[in-house]
Amino acid sequence: MMELMRDLPGTKEEALLHLCEFIEDCEFTDLACRILYTLGEEGPTTKCASKYIRYIFNRIILENPAVRCAAVQSLSKYGRKCPPLHNRVCLLLKRCFGDSHAVVRESALVHYKILQNAELNSYVDGQLGVPVGNLISTLQGYLADGPSKPFDIDSVPKKVKQQPKKKDENTVAAPARASVTPSGVRNYAEQLAKVPELVELGRVLASSKTIPLTESETEYTVSCIKHMYEEHIVLQFDCTNTLEDQLLEDVSVKVEVDEGEFEVVGEIPLESLAFDCVGTTFVIIQKEPESNPTGTFSCTLKFTAKDVDTTTGEPDETGYDDEYQLEEIEVSIGDYMTNWLSPNPTALWDKLGEENQLVEKYALGSFKTLEVACKEIASFLNMTPCGQTNYRPGASSKSKHVLLLSGKFLGNTEVVAR
């Protein structure tokens, strides 16, 4: 449904109504909460948003506490984003004040108070201007010190802090190298939206696989994800400090780019990186509008290292500057592509015609079999094999094969390759 609404905007209202009908009999709490979140995000932007409110309020009456909370949050978005529905939503939220579950009552009261104070809307809708993790830690410190004056959001650091590394107690050994996550499986939009410096760049059009830039056994491990915007490329570096006796501060990655086609216009350093923690730093690269250049970047991890007393956990007051050489990053044509399966690639090929065709030659001599060659071509272009044209061992010829691939260039333009 989500892909249908994204690719065919005209189907949004009908798709949302199908979701409304679906949750009437949905027995899965997580799925119901996700659908209610979607209704809250997409419903207020439709021409007749009021028709979804009845379905959402029914969940508050009939469901368990977790779903009722999700319904309250979804309902409140209609009150904030649709002024004609403001009073109606406030009335429905007031009916939730007598809910049997305390969390539902508190959620309804909070959102009701927000609707009564329009100045709070921007904060609720994620326009904080500061990373959420930093806000939480600052608020905890504010409450611990005993608040004597109103909280000032300007006191929240705008630099991204590291996040504790999650461990799986059942895991015996880690893989030799960092895993590579397929493009499109993870959604980075919410993570990037929490970084104020990246919000103004616009919408993320494509994100690459996770690429390790170090061996997993080294003292500092770094991986990179390339995010494509209309006029920028954002390099996301996820860093881990494996040294128990060191604290890293002012962590950044120095990226050297080819002159002319690329220009580094910004860096978002990591304030600190403690032992066994994962932190993220970003580099913003500008490219010409409507151009999609390729190239190779050299990368160096830079930081200030402070020795840590492992018995007390206290770092030294002074540190020393250090750097660590990383693997090069290559921006290829596949980084601008997102996976998409064409329902009829042959018809799309004929429709686009020769005027939209580009011919390129690749050396395939290093591949021992057609099966390996087909997999590597699809991986290099970051495109999806189409139906029966995918190489099938035992069924496809060993001497020749016609492979059709499809994808979307920068998330919008349909592309087919043969």
Secondary structure, DSSP 8 states (H G I E B T S, - for coil): -HHHHHH-GGGHHHHHHHHHHHHTS---HHHHHHHHHHHHHHGGGSTTGGGGHHHHHHHHHHS-HHHHHHHHHHHHHHHHH-GGGHHHHHHHHHGGGG-SSHHHHHHHHHHHHHHH-GGGHHHHTT--SS-HHHHHHHHHHHHHT---S---GGGS--SB--EE----TT-----SS-----TTTS--HHHHHTSHHHHTT----EE---EE-S-TTSSEEEEEEEEE-SSEEEEEEEEEE--TTEEEEEEEEEEE--TTT-EEEEEE-EEEE-BTEEEEEEEEEE--TT----EEEEEEEEEEEEEB-TTT--B-S--EEEEEE---EEE-GGGGEEE---S-HHHHHHHH-GGG--------TT-SSHHHHHHHHHHHHT-EE-GGGS--TTTS-SS-----EEEEETTTEEEEE-
